[in-house]
Amino acid sequence: MKRNYTKKLVMSAMFSALAYVCVLVIPHIKVQFLTFDIKDAVITVAAMIYGPIAGAAISLLVSFIEMITVSTTGPWGFLMNFLSSAIFAGTAGAIYRYAPRIKKSLNGAIVGLFASVVLTTAMMMPLNMLITPLYTGASVGFIIELIPTLLLPFNFIKSVLNAALVLIIYKPISTALKKARVADGGADSYRFDKTAVILTVSGVLIAAACVVAFLVFMGGKINIG
């Protein structure tokens, strides 16, 4: 039991480092004062492999490191960043690992990611009204006016894009970790069968559509660094 705990702790640290590297290295999309990066997809994979508590802990650690290194939004921005990541990753991880009848299955993954999209999009609306004015200086009324034109579409597209990325990267990562005996389950090999092809292609197409929506319809820009 102690060995499993240590293993989970080490892997959580590894995923935290990977998520932070994604923030620093991989280009992100900026839409006004909002930012999309792929760290939430990495954290969600960790939550699906090691559980929602691990996902929340990684969200907390990565958000804190961002706050003290690259973020300019201070503690309130840190809180918003943490809650957004934790809600998305925790929801998917909880349903995938523990939902009766569908746990640790393809259906569980799809249901979990769908629930993450819906819950994260819904929860970010009141959180934006409560927290965003504290670090942007904007009035609550102004933030409310932004909901239909900016906040709602941004958070929905962001959540869908994260879900698509998880569909693409989850199976290869989980299989590699199982082979290395640092994740639950047997050391099964990843077979690029019909289902895997459909999931990968669907994920790529959905991700591409989301990027186009960000850049073309919402006037976003790709930033490096």
Secondary structure, 3 states (H helix, E strand, C coil): CHHHHHHHHHHHHHHHHHHHHHHHHCCEEEECCEEECCHHHHHHHHHHHHCHHHHHHHHHHHHHHHHHHCCCCHHHHHHHHHHHHHHHHHHHHHHHHHCCCCCCCHHHHHHHHHHHHHHHHHHHHHHHHHHHHHHHCCCHHHHHHHHHHHHHHHHHHHHHHHHHHHHHHHHHHHHHHHHCCCCCCCCCCCCCCHHHHHHHHHHHHHHHHHHHHHHHHCCCEEECC
